[in-house]
Amino acid sequence: MSQDKDTGGRRAAAFDVRLVIAALFVLYGVVCTLMGLFGTSAEEIDRAAGININLWSGVGMLVFSAAFAAWARLRPIVVPTETGTPEP
């Protein structure tokens, strides 16, 4: 963990749930995007009103994961450090 000089706390970057969510959306987004590019037939696109749903949902997931990762990087969780002696 790195020391945060402004607030006197430590950043909890490795344990931030936003990064876990972003990683899962990257995984699912890559799978959906690849299925949309290489695994979708013209018949499936016709059944979906002419929209390649796998491709667009995969791209949407990748954008969402980038937003979550940026949020976690720009607004990190700061864990306060204990100073002084504990009270009995």
N, C-alpha and C positions, 0 to 999 in steps of 0.2 A: 504494500500500500504506500502511496506517496503522501507526503506531508502537505497540508494545505496551509499556507502562510497567512491568509486573510482571516480565517475563522478559528485557527488553533485546533483544527480537527484533522482527521485522516480520511482520505477518500476510500470508499468501499467499492472500487471498480470491479473487482473480480466476483463479487457477490451481488451485483446489481441484476435484478430480475429482468430489467429492460433489455439487457444484453442477451439473456437466454431466450427471450421472446423474439428478439431480432434474429438470432441464429436459427431458430426454428422456422421463421418466416422465410429466411434465405433458402433453407433446405427445401421447403415446400414450393417456394417460388421458382427455384431452378428446375425442379421436377416438372411443375406445371408448364413452365415456359418451353422446356425441351419437348414435352408431350405435345404442346400446341404447334411447335415448329416441325417436328418430325413424326408424330404419332397420330395426327388427326386426319381422317379422310374427308373427302369432299361431301360424302353422304352425312357424316356427323356434323359438319358445318351447316349443311342445309337443314338438318333437324333442329339446329340451334338458331334458327332465323337468320342464317348467313353470318353469324358472329363466331369467331374462333375463341370460345370461352376459355379453354385452357391457356391459350397465349395471353389473353388480356387479364385473366385472374393471376397468372404467374407474374406478369409485369407489375400488376398492382401490389402483389405481395412483396416483390423486390423493392418497390418504392416505399411501402410501409415499413419494411425492415430497415431501410436506410434512414427513414425519419426517426425510428426508435433508437438506432445507434447514434444518430446525431444528437438526439435529446439526452441520451445517457452521457455523451461526451461533453456537451455544452452545460448541462446542469447535473454534475455528479452528486451522489449522496455523500454527505460529509458526516462522519462519525466523530462526535466530540471526544477528545482525550481527557482522561481524568487527571486533575492537578490537585495537589494537596493530599491531606490524609483523610481517609474515610471516617465518617462520623459513627460513633457506636450506637 
